[in-house]
Amino acid sequence: MPQLPGDLALVRSSPSSRARDAAEAIARHLGVPLAVDERVAELSHGDWEGRTWNEIVKADREAMDAWGRDWELQGPPGGESARELEARVCAAWDDDAASDGDVLWVTHAGVIRALWRVEQRLSWPEAMSLDVAPLAVHGVCRGRRAEPKP
């Protein structure tokens, strides 16, 4: 297991099983509470959830093109925009600022990029260009982005 903060107060997890299962194991191992939180779920693709990009393009090319032109402010049909993702992620981040210790998030690349965007004052295109390795620990501190730990 990667090196984690010594004063961990909480593990906050996306409700997706791939995140939640790992978070439950980490929280149990460390003896800290687990909070499953919709606010740290991946971007909602709405009506497109569970479909491949090829299926979406074939069935709804016009909507896909519109989303591609304005993904920061417009979500897919029934989904959310990057700015909407950012707003809910920031709400959870602000809640954790009041914590008595560090909070470990077990979440997704889009959520991590939303935090980096806010904390680094990046544009969304800049944030999207940053690599978020799967199954890695990425430290995010208020006002600066820590480098991933092996």
Biotite code that builds the C-alpha atoms (Angstrom):
import biotite.structure as struc

atoms = struc.array([
    struc.Atom([0.000, 0.000, 0.000], chain_id="A", res_id=1, res_name="MET", atom_name="CA", element="C"),
    struc.Atom([1.371, 3.478, -0.834], chain_id="A", res_id=2, res_name="PRO", atom_name="CA", element="C"),
    struc.Atom([2.419, 5.783, 1.977], chain_id="A", res_id=3, res_name="GLN", atom_name="CA", element="C"),
    struc.Atom([-0.663, 7.566, 3.315], chain_id="A", res_id=4, res_name="LEU", atom_name="CA", element="C"),
    struc.Atom([-0.936, 10.521, 5.708], chain_id="A", res_id=5, res_name="PRO", atom_name="CA", element="C"),
    struc.Atom([-0.469, 9.612, 9.362], chain_id="A", res_id=6, res_name="GLY", atom_name="CA", element="C"),
    struc.Atom([-3.426, 11.602, 10.650], chain_id="A", res_id=7, res_name="ASP", atom_name="CA", element="C"),
    struc.Atom([-6.061, 10.159, 8.345], chain_id="A", res_id=8, res_name="LEU", atom_name="CA", element="C"),
    struc.Atom([-9.523, 10.987, 9.701], chain_id="A", res_id=9, res_name="ALA", atom_name="CA", element="C"),
    struc.Atom([-11.739, 9.620, 6.931], chain_id="A", res_id=10, res_name="LEU", atom_name="CA", element="C"),
    struc.Atom([-11.850, 7.718, 3.663], chain_id="A", res_id=11, res_name="VAL", atom_name="CA", element="C"),
    struc.Atom([-14.306, 9.323, 1.209], chain_id="A", res_id=12, res_name="ARG", atom_name="CA", element="C"),
    struc.Atom([-15.337, 7.164, -1.745], chain_id="A", res_id=13, res_name="SER", atom_name="CA", element="C"),
    struc.Atom([-17.233, 7.363, -4.972], chain_id="A", res_id=14, res_name="SER", atom_name="CA", element="C"),
    struc.Atom([-20.266, 5.074, -4.874], chain_id="A", res_id=15, res_name="PRO", atom_name="CA", element="C"),
    struc.Atom([-19.041, 3.088, -7.903], chain_id="A", res_id=16, res_name="SER", atom_name="CA", element="C"),
    struc.Atom([-18.121, -0.445, -6.888], chain_id="A", res_id=17, res_name="SER", atom_name="CA", element="C"),
    struc.Atom([-14.598, -0.192, -8.305], chain_id="A", res_id=18, res_name="ARG", atom_name="CA", element="C"),
    struc.Atom([-13.879, 2.722, -5.962], chain_id="A", res_id=19, res_name="ALA", atom_name="CA", element="C"),
    struc.Atom([-16.078, 1.700, -3.028], chain_id="A", res_id=20, res_name="ARG", atom_name="CA", element="C"),
    struc.Atom([-14.624, -1.824, -2.760], chain_id="A", res_id=21, res_name="ASP", atom_name="CA", element="C"),
    struc.Atom([-11.082, -0.464, -2.537], chain_id="A", res_id=22, res_name="ALA", atom_name="CA", element="C"),
    struc.Atom([-12.144, 2.278, -0.118], chain_id="A", res_id=23, res_name="ALA", atom_name="CA", element="C"),
    struc.Atom([-13.862, -0.208, 2.191], chain_id="A", res_id=24, res_name="GLU", atom_name="CA", element="C"),
    struc.Atom([-10.696, -2.320, 2.352], chain_id="A", res_id=25, res_name="ALA", atom_name="CA", element="C"),
    struc.Atom([-8.502, 0.725, 3.022], chain_id="A", res_id=26, res_name="ILE", atom_name="CA", element="C"),
    struc.Atom([-10.806, 2.127, 5.713], chain_id="A", res_id=27, res_name="ALA", atom_name="CA", element="C"),
    struc.Atom([-11.079, -1.257, 7.407], chain_id="A", res_id=28, res_name="ARG", atom_name="CA", element="C"),
    struc.Atom([-7.284, -1.781, 7.278], chain_id="A", res_id=29, res_name="HIS", atom_name="CA", element="C"),
    struc.Atom([-6.602, 1.676, 8.731], chain_id="A", res_id=30, res_name="LEU", atom_name="CA", element="C"),
    struc.Atom([-9.487, 1.639, 11.215], chain_id="A", res_id=31, res_name="GLY", atom_name="CA", element="C"),
    struc.Atom([-10.998, 4.906, 9.989], chain_id="A", res_id=32, res_name="VAL", atom_name="CA", element="C"),
    struc.Atom([-14.574, 5.730, 8.967], chain_id="A", res_id=33, res_name="PRO", atom_name="CA", element="C"),
    struc.Atom([-15.742, 5.436, 5.371], chain_id="A", res_id=34, res_name="LEU", atom_name="CA", element="C"),
    struc.Atom([-18.063, 7.962, 3.702], chain_id="A", res_id=35, res_name="ALA", atom_name="CA", element="C"),
    struc.Atom([-19.577, 6.930, 0.374], chain_id="A", res_id=36, res_name="VAL", atom_name="CA", element="C"),
    struc.Atom([-20.332, 10.219, -1.359], chain_id="A", res_id=37, res_name="ASP", atom_name="CA", element="C"),
    struc.Atom([-22.056, 10.931, -4.690], chain_id="A", res_id=38, res_name="GLU", atom_name="CA", element="C"),
    struc.Atom([-20.142, 14.208, -4.901], chain_id="A", res_id=39, res_name="ARG", atom_name="CA", element="C"),
    struc.Atom([-16.912, 12.338, -5.705], chain_id="A", res_id=40, res_name="VAL", atom_name="CA", element="C"),
    struc.Atom([-18.478, 10.142, -8.399], chain_id="A", res_id=41, res_name="ALA", atom_name="CA", element="C"),
    struc.Atom([-17.162, 10.380, -11.957], chain_id="A", res_id=42, res_name="GLU", atom_name="CA", element="C"),
    struc.Atom([-18.757, 12.778, -14.435], chain_id="A", res_id=43, res_name="LEU", atom_name="CA", element="C"),
    struc.Atom([-22.283, 11.684, -15.260], chain_id="A", res_id=44, res_name="SER", atom_name="CA", element="C"),
    struc.Atom([-22.685, 10.877, -18.944], chain_id="A", res_id=45, res_name="HIS", atom_name="CA", element="C"),
    struc.Atom([-26.465, 10.628, -18.493], chain_id="A", res_id=46, res_name="GLY", atom_name="CA", element="C"),
    struc.Atom([-28.186, 8.823, -21.352], chain_id="A", res_id=47, res_name="ASP", atom_name="CA", element="C"),
    struc.Atom([-24.801, 7.713, -22.654], chain_id="A", res_id=48, res_name="TRP", atom_name="CA", element="C"),
    struc.Atom([-23.780, 5.739, -19.537], chain_id="A", res_id=49, res_name="GLU", atom_name="CA", element="C"),
    struc.Atom([-22.785, 2.164, -20.340], chain_id="A", res_id=50, res_name="GLY", atom_name="CA", element="C"),
    struc.Atom([-22.488, 2.776, -24.068], chain_id="A", res_id=51, res_name="ARG", atom_name="CA", element="C"),
    struc.Atom([-19.318, 2.844, -26.170], chain_id="A", res_id=52, res_name="THR", atom_name="CA", element="C"),
    struc.Atom([-18.266, 6.035, -27.945], chain_id="A", res_id=53, res_name="TRP", atom_name="CA", element="C"),
    struc.Atom([-18.917, 4.301, -31.272], chain_id="A", res_id=54, res_name="ASN", atom_name="CA", element="C"),
    struc.Atom([-22.486, 3.458, -30.208], chain_id="A", res_id=55, res_name="GLU", atom_name="CA", element="C"),
    struc.Atom([-23.083, 7.038, -29.119], chain_id="A", res_id=56, res_name="ILE", atom_name="CA", element="C"),
    struc.Atom([-21.722, 8.521, -32.348], chain_id="A", res_id=57, res_name="VAL", atom_name="CA", element="C"),
    struc.Atom([-23.815, 6.127, -34.423], chain_id="A", res_id=58, res_name="LYS", atom_name="CA", element="C"),
    struc.Atom([-27.037, 6.820, -32.489], chain_id="A", res_id=59, res_name="ALA", atom_name="CA", element="C"),
    struc.Atom([-26.627, 10.497, -31.587], chain_id="A", res_id=60, res_name="ASP", atom_name="CA", element="C"),
    struc.Atom([-23.880, 12.174, -33.650], chain_id="A", res_id=61, res_name="ARG", atom_name="CA", element="C"),
    struc.Atom([-25.423, 15.640, -33.398], chain_id="A", res_id=62, res_name="GLU", atom_name="CA", element="C"),
    struc.Atom([-25.560, 15.570, -29.580], chain_id="A", res_id=63, res_name="ALA", atom_name="CA", element="C"),
    struc.Atom([-22.020, 14.145, -29.410], chain_id="A", res_id=64, res_name="MET", atom_name="CA", element="C"),
    struc.Atom([-20.719, 16.947, -31.635], chain_id="A", res_id=65, res_name="ASP", atom_name="CA", element="C"),
    struc.Atom([-22.518, 19.597, -29.565], chain_id="A", res_id=66, res_name="ALA", atom_name="CA", element="C"),
    struc.Atom([-21.064, 18.200, -26.356], chain_id="A", res_id=67, res_name="TRP", atom_name="CA", element="C"),
    struc.Atom([-17.595, 18.041, -27.902], chain_id="A", res_id=68, res_name="GLY", atom_name="CA", element="C"),
    struc.Atom([-17.790, 21.749, -28.768], chain_id="A", res_id=69, res_name="ARG", atom_name="CA", element="C"),
    struc.Atom([-18.912, 22.892, -25.300], chain_id="A", res_id=70, res_name="ASP", atom_name="CA", element="C"),
    struc.Atom([-18.208, 20.125, -22.749], chain_id="A", res_id=71, res_name="TRP", atom_name="CA", element="C"),
    struc.Atom([-17.201, 22.612, -20.047], chain_id="A", res_id=72, res_name="GLU", atom_name="CA", element="C"),
    struc.Atom([-20.678, 24.168, -19.945], chain_id="A", res_id=73, res_name="LEU", atom_name="CA", element="C"),
    struc.Atom([-22.909, 21.525, -21.546], chain_id="A", res_id=74, res_name="GLN", atom_name="CA", element="C"),
    struc.Atom([-23.360, 17.956, -20.417], chain_id="A", res_id=75, res_name="GLY", atom_name="CA", element="C"),
    struc.Atom([-24.362, 14.977, -22.519], chain_id="A", res_id=76, res_name="PRO", atom_name="CA", element="C"),
    struc.Atom([-28.138, 14.386, -22.691], chain_id="A", res_id=77, res_name="PRO", atom_name="CA", element="C"),
    struc.Atom([-29.233, 13.793, -19.096], chain_id="A", res_id=78, res_name="GLY", atom_name="CA", element="C"),
    struc.Atom([-25.632, 14.194, -17.882], chain_id="A", res_id=79, res_name="GLY", atom_name="CA", element="C"),
    struc.Atom([-23.519, 16.951, -16.421], chain_id="A", res_id=80, res_name="GLU", atom_name="CA", element="C"),
    struc.Atom([-20.976, 19.452, -17.702], chain_id="A", res_id=81, res_name="SER", atom_name="CA", element="C"),
    struc.Atom([-17.403, 19.750, -16.471], chain_id="A", res_id=82, res_name="ALA", atom_name="CA", element="C"),
    struc.Atom([-18.417, 22.854, -14.500], chain_id="A", res_id=83, res_name="ARG", atom_name="CA", element="C"),
    struc.Atom([-21.234, 20.940, -12.787], chain_id="A", res_id=84, res_name="GLU", atom_name="CA", element="C"),
    struc.Atom([-18.766, 18.185, -11.869], chain_id="A", res_id=85, res_name="LEU", atom_name="CA", element="C"),
    struc.Atom([-16.420, 20.818, -10.509], chain_id="A", res_id=86, res_name="GLU", atom_name="CA", element="C"),
    struc.Atom([-19.135, 22.396, -8.347], chain_id="A", res_id=87, res_name="ALA", atom_name="CA", element="C"),
    struc.Atom([-20.069, 19.152, -6.583], chain_id="A", res_id=88, res_name="ARG", atom_name="CA", element="C"),
    struc.Atom([-16.427, 18.105, -6.161], chain_id="A", res_id=89, res_name="VAL", atom_name="CA", element="C"),
    struc.Atom([-15.621, 21.491, -4.629], chain_id="A", res_id=90, res_name="CYS", atom_name="CA", element="C"),
    struc.Atom([-18.527, 21.120, -2.187], chain_id="A", res_id=91, res_name="ALA", atom_name="CA", element="C"),
    struc.Atom([-17.019, 17.861, -0.875], chain_id="A", res_id=92, res_name="ALA", atom_name="CA", element="C"),
    struc.Atom([-13.529, 19.415, -0.860], chain_id="A", res_id=93, res_name="TRP", atom_name="CA", element="C"),
    struc.Atom([-14.806, 22.352, 1.197], chain_id="A", res_id=94, res_name="ASP", atom_name="CA", element="C"),
    struc.Atom([-16.449, 19.970, 3.685], chain_id="A", res_id=95, res_name="ASP", atom_name="CA", element="C"),
    struc.Atom([-13.144, 18.154, 4.111], chain_id="A", res_id=96, res_name="ASP", atom_name="CA", element="C"),
    struc.Atom([-11.328, 21.414, 4.840], chain_id="A", res_id=97, res_name="ALA", atom_name="CA", element="C"),
    struc.Atom([-13.100, 21.450, 8.218], chain_id="A", res_id=98, res_name="ALA", atom_name="CA", element="C"),
    struc.Atom([-11.872, 17.943, 9.076], chain_id="A", res_id=99, res_name="SER", atom_name="CA", element="C"),
    struc.Atom([-9.599, 17.348, 12.052], chain_id="A", res_id=100, res_name="ASP", atom_name="CA", element="C"),
    struc.Atom([-7.273, 15.257, 9.886], chain_id="A", res_id=101, res_name="GLY", atom_name="CA", element="C"),
    struc.Atom([-6.488, 14.304, 6.338], chain_id="A", res_id=102, res_name="ASP", atom_name="CA", element="C"),
    struc.Atom([-9.158, 12.760, 4.131], chain_id="A", res_id=103, res_name="VAL", atom_name="CA", element="C"),
    struc.Atom([-8.324, 10.130, 1.540], chain_id="A", res_id=104, res_name="LEU", atom_name="CA", element="C"),
    struc.Atom([-10.531, 10.168, -1.556], chain_id="A", res_id=105, res_name="TRP", atom_name="CA", element="C"),
    struc.Atom([-10.959, 6.987, -3.570], chain_id="A", res_id=106, res_name="VAL", atom_name="CA", element="C"),
    struc.Atom([-12.325, 8.385, -6.793], chain_id="A", res_id=107, res_name="THR", atom_name="CA", element="C"),
    struc.Atom([-11.907, 8.889, -10.535], chain_id="A", res_id=108, res_name="HIS", atom_name="CA", element="C"),
    struc.Atom([-9.719, 10.789, -12.980], chain_id="A", res_id=109, res_name="ALA", atom_name="CA", element="C"),
    struc.Atom([-12.331, 13.459, -13.746], chain_id="A", res_id=110, res_name="GLY", atom_name="CA", element="C"),
    struc.Atom([-12.751, 14.244, -10.053], chain_id="A", res_id=111, res_name="VAL", atom_name="CA", element="C"),
    struc.Atom([-8.987, 14.503, -9.542], chain_id="A", res_id=112, res_name="ILE", atom_name="CA", element="C"),
    struc.Atom([-8.671, 16.778, -12.563], chain_id="A", res_id=113, res_name="ARG", atom_name="CA", element="C"),
    struc.Atom([-11.485, 18.979, -11.217], chain_id="A", res_id=114, res_name="ALA", atom_name="CA", element="C"),
    struc.Atom([-9.545, 19.397, -7.959], chain_id="A", res_id=115, res_name="LEU", atom_name="CA", element="C"),
    struc.Atom([-6.302, 20.113, -9.786], chain_id="A", res_id=116, res_name="TRP", atom_name="CA", element="C"),
    struc.Atom([-8.132, 22.655, -11.966], chain_id="A", res_id=117, res_name="ARG", atom_name="CA", element="C"),
    struc.Atom([-9.371, 24.561, -8.934], chain_id="A", res_id=118, res_name="VAL", atom_name="CA", element="C"),
    struc.Atom([-6.278, 24.238, -6.756], chain_id="A", res_id=119, res_name="GLU", atom_name="CA", element="C"),
    struc.Atom([-3.819, 25.031, -9.573], chain_id="A", res_id=120, res_name="GLN", atom_name="CA", element="C"),
    struc.Atom([-6.060, 27.643, -11.220], chain_id="A", res_id=121, res_name="ARG", atom_name="CA", element="C"),
    struc.Atom([-5.853, 25.736, -14.500], chain_id="A", res_id=122, res_name="LEU", atom_name="CA", element="C"),
    struc.Atom([-8.184, 25.937, -17.439], chain_id="A", res_id=123, res_name="SER", atom_name="CA", element="C"),
    struc.Atom([-10.266, 22.835, -18.047], chain_id="A", res_id=124, res_name="TRP", atom_name="CA", element="C"),
    struc.Atom([-8.242, 21.962, -21.184], chain_id="A", res_id=125, res_name="PRO", atom_name="CA", element="C"),
    struc.Atom([-5.034, 22.216, -19.119], chain_id="A", res_id=126, res_name="GLU", atom_name="CA", element="C"),
    struc.Atom([-6.489, 20.004, -16.378], chain_id="A", res_id=127, res_name="ALA", atom_name="CA", element="C"),
    struc.Atom([-7.653, 17.438, -18.932], chain_id="A", res_id=128, res_name="MET", atom_name="CA", element="C"),
    struc.Atom([-4.138, 17.227, -20.365], chain_id="A", res_id=129, res_name="SER", atom_name="CA", element="C"),
    struc.Atom([-2.697, 16.056, -17.019], chain_id="A", res_id=130, res_name="LEU", atom_name="CA", element="C"),
    struc.Atom([-2.066, 12.348, -16.624], chain_id="A", res_id=131, res_name="ASP", atom_name="CA", element="C"),
    struc.Atom([-4.020, 10.615, -13.876], chain_id="A", res_id=132, res_name="VAL", atom_name="CA", element="C"),
    struc.Atom([-2.606, 7.120, -13.541], chain_id="A", res_id=133, res_name="ALA", atom_name="CA", element="C"),
    struc.Atom([-5.123, 4.466, -12.524], chain_id="A", res_id=134, res_name="PRO", atom_name="CA", element="C"),
    struc.Atom([-4.736, 2.921, -9.076], chain_id="A", res_id=135, res_name="LEU", atom_name="CA", element="C"),
    struc.Atom([-2.294, 5.628, -7.995], chain_id="A", res_id=136, res_name="ALA", atom_name="CA", element="C"),
    struc.Atom([-2.168, 7.944, -5.018], chain_id="A", res_id=137, res_name="VAL", atom_name="CA", element="C"),
    struc.Atom([-2.339, 11.599, -6.043], chain_id="A", res_id=138, res_name="HIS", atom_name="CA", element="C"),
    struc.Atom([-1.860, 14.131, -3.288], chain_id="A", res_id=139, res_name="GLY", atom_name="CA", element="C"),
    struc.Atom([-3.862, 17.329, -3.499], chain_id="A", res_id=140, res_name="VAL", atom_name="CA", element="C"),
    struc.Atom([-3.222, 20.061, -0.959], chain_id="A", res_id=141, res_name="CYS", atom_name="CA", element="C"),
    struc.Atom([-5.042, 23.353, -0.702], chain_id="A", res_id=142, res_name="ARG", atom_name="CA", element="C"),
    struc.Atom([-3.363, 25.743, -3.111], chain_id="A", res_id=143, res_name="GLY", atom_name="CA", element="C"),
    struc.Atom([-0.971, 23.263, -4.736], chain_id="A", res_id=144, res_name="ARG", atom_name="CA", element="C"),
    struc.Atom([-0.868, 19.854, -6.367], chain_id="A", res_id=145, res_name="ARG", atom_name="CA", element="C"),
    struc.Atom([1.470, 17.282, -4.856], chain_id="A", res_id=146, res_name="ALA", atom_name="CA", element="C"),
    struc.Atom([3.111, 14.800, -7.191], chain_id="A", res_id=147, res_name="GLU", atom_name="CA", element="C"),
    struc.Atom([1.774, 11.239, -7.300], chain_id="A", res_id=148, res_name="PRO", atom_name="CA", element="C"),
    struc.Atom([3.448, 8.849, -4.895], chain_id="A", res_id=149, res_name="LYS", atom_name="CA", element="C"),
    struc.Atom([4.547, 5.384, -6.095], chain_id="A", res_id=150, res_name="PRO", atom_name="CA", element="C"),
])
